[in-house]
């Protein structure tokens, strides 16, 4: 038999891992439905189908997504069993674009940023005026994270029946920061009105009254938290972020696990771009300007501003000083 008498049908090769046919073509998933991620735990995502808090399902990440990070607040497309019945799983096949990001690092020297929440519009920073004593460190860092991530910050001062909110609010007056107050017996109507129809993240130290505020804003918060706590096979979601629906529309995202923000991923320009007048001015700054003014940045264009803008520069520079510290462990214990 001559060599030319053979063709590929005469040779049988057992396919192995390296010879398995591959393709980059992925299913279009034209029938996928949209959903909002409201809790994450141990490789399972709780989603509100079409953003409806009464149509909750559990999903896993589809293989084609690889290690694509998916966090609370992400808008995703899901396929499969969308009934939400116990012991059923849908699949997340796409993650939508993110409008905003609340990010942090473990500390100020950690180069790895972690996305805490996506697509929130507001960050409600909860601080008690007394018991425990107010600490401005977390407020400064949370403000920086909000400005850099595209969220509108709101400062909420609690326990005003125990002390005056004035001294706590004073350092932030020139940042044009919205400040609301509430005491033990005060109604939460003002806070509820600010949160209605939006997605708002809450952060605060232990004991400042954040959980009390959440329970007053969402009376059935405990029931709804219990509903999603089963996704991690028993672990309670008090150690993770969870989105809860507001009665008048919108969502409040409770983040009991967040106590501080490492800021290694943020640059000075990220903060100043949140202020329209300051953002325009820094366009004239030299390259590499840290915007702190003399002697560190003697040619900073912000020095030329006058009036209310100049006072806002000083307030913003206080935040930039916090950002510039960048010392090990500075992202914790604030």
C-alpha positions, 0 to 999 in steps of 0.5 A: 500500500502506497502512502497516497492510499491513506486519508484521515478516515484511516487514522483514529486518535483518541481525543484528549484534553489538549485536542478537544475542539474549542470555540469562542462562540458563546450563546446569545442568551436572547431570553435572559431577564434583567435582575439586581443583585441584592446579596452575595454569599459563598458563590451564590447571588440573591437577585431581584428579578426585574428589580422587583423585591417580591420576585427574589431568586438565587443564581450562580455565575455562568462559566463563561463569565469566568471570575468576573466580579459581581457585587450587591447593586450590580445589574445582571442578566439571568437565565434558567430557573427563574421561579425562585422556588427553594433549591432552584438556581438560575445562572448569571450570564452577563453583568451590565455596565456600572454607573458608580462604584464604592471601593476600598482597599484593606489599608492604604498600602494595599494595591488591590481594590475591592468593589463593595457596592455598584450602581448606588447613587448615594452614600449615607454616612451615619455618625453619632454625636455622642455615645460613641463619641464622633470620629471624623476619620471614617467620615473623611475617608467615606467622603473621599470614597464617595467623591471618587466613586461617583456617589452623592454623600450625605452625612446623617448625625444620630443621637441628637438627643444626647448632644449638639450636632453643630461641632460635628457638622462644622468641619464639613460646612464648606463642602456643600455636603447635605447634613441631616439629623435625627434623635431617638424620638425624632421621625425619620421622614427627612431621611426617608425623603432623601432616600426615596426612589434612589439606591443608597449605601449606609456606612457607620461605626458600630453603635452609632444607630445605623441598624436602628435607622435601617429598621425604622426605614424598612420595618420588615428589614429583619424578615427580608434579611432572613429571606436572603440569609439562606443563600450561603447555607446558613451564614447570616448576612449581617456580615455582608452587604444586603439591599433592602427595598424602601416602602416608597421605592428605591433601595437601602444597602446596609453594609455592617461589615464595613468599618473603614476605607483604605484609599490606596486606589484613589488619586487627588484628582479623583476627589476634586473632580466631584466639585465642578468649580475645583475640577475646572481650576485644576486643569491649570495645575502642573503635572503631578500636582497634589493640590495641597498648596505651598510648600508641597505644591507651590504652583497649584492653581487652586490657590488663585480661587477666592470667596466660597470656592477658596473655603471649599478648597481648604475643606477639600485639602483637608480630605487630600491630607487624609488621602496623602497620609498613606500609612500602613493601617491608616485605613482601619481604626478610624 
